[in-house]
Amino acid sequence: MQTNFSKSAKQLEHAAEAERILRSCVHCGFCNATCPTYQELGNELDGPRGRIYLIKQFLEKDEVTAATQEHLDRCLTCRNCETTCPSGVEYHKLLEIGRPAVEARVPRPAKERLLREGLRQVLPRPAVFNTLFKTGQILKPLLPQRLSSKMPRAIAPAGTRPAARHARRMLMLEGCVQPTLSPNTNAAAARVLDRLGISIDTVNEAGCCGAVDYHMSAARDGLDRARRNIDAWWPHLQAGAEAIIQTASGCGAFIKEYGYVLRDDPAYADKAKVVSDKAKDLIEVLAAEDLEEIRIESDQKTAFHCPCTLQHAQKLGGVAQSVLTRLGFNLTAVPDAHLCCGSAGTYSVTQPTLSKKLRDNKLDALESGRPDQIVTANIGCQTHLDGAGRTSVKHWIEMVDAALASSLTPAQ
């Protein structure tokens, strides 16, 4: 694809990167075949090829409207198109350049600005989120459905975390909303890892991964959060911590990009690359271990929902299914497993109608094998899918932990 950027576009911080990505696109349209929004809406401008064209038009002709912004907003950033693309177009990187540039030119209505700023101020702050969530539980009957549906039907208590006792040590990102919405997830992960001879070092100074800010056109704030996490983890990595584990694949996808998004920061570029290299989704850790000692035979049928951030962003599609099968779980087939569930971070709040349609489609596929339960690997997907009130959804590590605990319980 040929490009001819305008004078103003050439002044953008990452103009050269945008031009490189645009030139790699051959406009074949294969991406539309696996784009959830294009499949649902049938509009060329609501598919990757059309959005690439809109960004190109803006950078070349300075032409941008509220409609341009709307089509870009509708993108889930699921990166399914990147998995499909035969030319290796790094679409998400182009989108992260185009969206903020459009944002600077197209003022949003006050209601939209308030919603987006509210999400940025609440979600990355666990204490604030927890307080508002508890208030919301009391007022749940009075809340609009799109908010009340975000509240889990049941919240399993965290239980006890094992004391650090093994020579092998790893770090674990606690997350922003997960400690409130699913506190048992990280505790279960720590218990299962303890059975494998791995201890978790607590790093209280680490906070939000930065993805919420970064993906909502507030890159500066997102990168500041990334730098704080690097500072918090660095002494532990130097002391021998093997990895930084994420139990939320959305967080993991962004931490693995720290090296890229901080590549121009002379003070953090090298450290960021090390952190990205050390970042591991929990499923990667288990995949590398001998699981025979914790193998479980389960008669329950389980459907695994593979989040987009796991299969498309981290390129770990199939790994979780393989691990769960090795552990003895009975997995059902899931049609169209590559398609997004519609959660996509804040998307389920900012695009509720389209998000709900994608969620219902995904649940139809997950339930087609008549599973007893559904498990996933990302708190956003978990909450979004479970909010439909259909088959219960939890994190896969909770299922493993519960099965292990049951196997240790003496027969009555």
LINHUWO-V895585 format. One record per run of one state. SS is the DSSP state (~ for helix, > for strand, _ for the rest). FROM is the first residue (numbers start at 0). LEN is the number of residues. Records with the same first field share a line. If there is no record, write none. Layout:
SS=FROM-LEN / FROM-LEN
This chain:
_=0-6 / 10-4 / 24-5 / 34-1 / 41-2 / 46-1 / 61-4 / 73-6 / 84-6 / 105-4 / 122-3 / 138-1 / 142-2 / 148-19 / 172-5 / 181-2 / 195-2 / 201-9 / 215-3 / 238-5 / 246-2 / 255-2 / 261-7 / 287-4 / 294-6 / 304-3 / 313-5 / 326-3 / 331-15 / 350-1 / 367-5 / 376-2 / 386-6 / 408-4
~=6-4 / 14-10 / 29-5 / 35-6 / 43-3 / 47-14 / 65-8 / 79-5 / 90-15 / 109-13 / 125-13 / 139-3 / 144-4 / 177-4 / 183-12 / 210-5 / 218-20 / 248-7 / 257-4 / 268-10 / 281-6 / 291-3 / 307-6 / 318-8 / 346-4 / 351-16 / 378-8 / 395-13
>=167-5 / 197-4 / 243-3 / 278-3 / 300-4 / 329-2 / 372-4 / 392-3
